[in-house]
């Protein structure tokens, strides 16, 4: 037998002796631990069962549904086209004496007529010239409190009070010139603004508002076309914050006549022009939607009334919702006005 085995045989078992007091303390401690564990388990937040069904539900709820925004494509407004054709036929309007644009900004519907033929712009040029100066103010190169010199060649008869309040050689506040140019169509104020830049340079800077390829005559004389003025008006509207004061002046301009005449319920920011038979107006009409409208005429009788009529009827045409009704088993497309007339006939 090995030493290890022998030693094991001689080893005696010892009896465990426990002090009663110590035993009681240990039992109490054990019970307290057990009670603490039980209390913890009772108060512990219950975990949600993560069954496959619940996991799938959570996964479905967490999926982001991607909804593509509706893309509205530009389309010709055939109703406005028909309206303008009817007005043209009634008033002998053609490419020699009539130009027109219309754009519904929300619905992206448009109609242009004779948009590329040039005409004498008259005072309609005052809007893009004013825009030039508001750009310079926004850039910090000029301030509305700056003054411009009243040159010896700047006087021109017309509306406004620049010539009455200032003399040649005096300096006139830029803020005053801009207000007079737009609100009162002051020709002297315009000439000071353009003269300060130089006529040719001013016209060159005006090209920034349009992608239209302009002829040499644009830089030496006061001509424009519908395409150019549509671009100018769209730029004005898209940068309304920069041109906020200009737009307010346009709203004050020519109250009660031209595009405003038959639309007293709407705000109209516009600028008219009238010179030797050329009578124009163009602007932003704030209705149910926002409309850019321009009417330019040459030698047309009662042109002011015609512009007022076109402004009114174009807006009515745009805002008169088309409705499909069934008459004798057939679907007929009509509008709100015709529905009202039919109801009146029945009554």
Steps between C-alpha positions, in 0.01 A plus 500: 500500500629837411574771745210691369260218562636430832473854610141507385413199709626664812303823438210536741168677430430810707159590630373851415430698814251797451433775749119535534517879513709518187269259321196715576669812364595321179143377451360849547749643248408230250130570543559872447689427178218276378236762583705769321525286188124440505425872536738582212334244273154637578598859425727433203353632169353222299670440170276491198496161339692521177311243305549485126152642446568806720838553341340500156236748617765733639697468181194590291425803717858622470502490122496852355257529217656708226240703316621685195386860474259563219685653210288745304613541143461826313207492259326745272180633654261429214216688670704820521619442143139475381405812698783707350415378149140613549608842629745536211229422247262752655760780507703438185811418700793342320877470503537862396313649794467245780728296729398294803629267770332305777644260755327328792783444747333230707348294220784577254257579222597763246410669177716740296403688187746678270771472764808558284405817311654819640304814583560840661508425872402847632492514882495122545882522502481668840451171687825327394694828546368520858594135550860586411516749784336269753760239403778749573343585836478128585865455400604791720648710219228762545265612774147636464622809682762569232438790263537529122572813302218660298668548162432773248354253248282308748185710492205349313134597523263252661369393836680521833646787698877469456528798267275709727691426820859495373710710266767400250829447682338398828538154649180296535456212750496159335198394706304798365598430140393135520161586650432774244611278211254221584208658686470815287685382186735798530707527180750743650565261789557216252745710299700578814516129586610397151732799459680412821605167343527619142225403253692227319641348819156508661347313206784246510430434868130452424584188298569307822127452559437295185652231281349661190758581233450873459575698183740793482204740494417397855819669624446826314123549515205419725365178350406161645280198433265271691765233562730754666230650720369161605852411620529834683169448679581141592837609644325774697250252645757232580707757690209669677694551823770702327246704305236531773499880494490509120202263496317722751564800274363302204186426702452874555562584135208603278219419738173416329621481140659251259534150650364625833183656363269196518679312778438708815480184712857399412841645566673588175868602486541649153659766280334662201662679208354746252687675218389611154228238460681224686295409808615214723459351844655197668515371853429241767135430587452339842178297474406142591829428327771743399497619140761677291316697232622741233304684229685718249322694223578742218240731348207313655184701569402510868814304590465577872148349510617203295785430744256522791264255332778253422627512857155428640398228255832318515474472878134395482591239240780364720292490815172371354532130575398259226230253604373184335123447518267245341235642267266252334745220566796689351796644689525873437792715614386835630606748767372662818355802321301288256377278786370810678328623183335159449376503860353849454315385187350204690382730781 
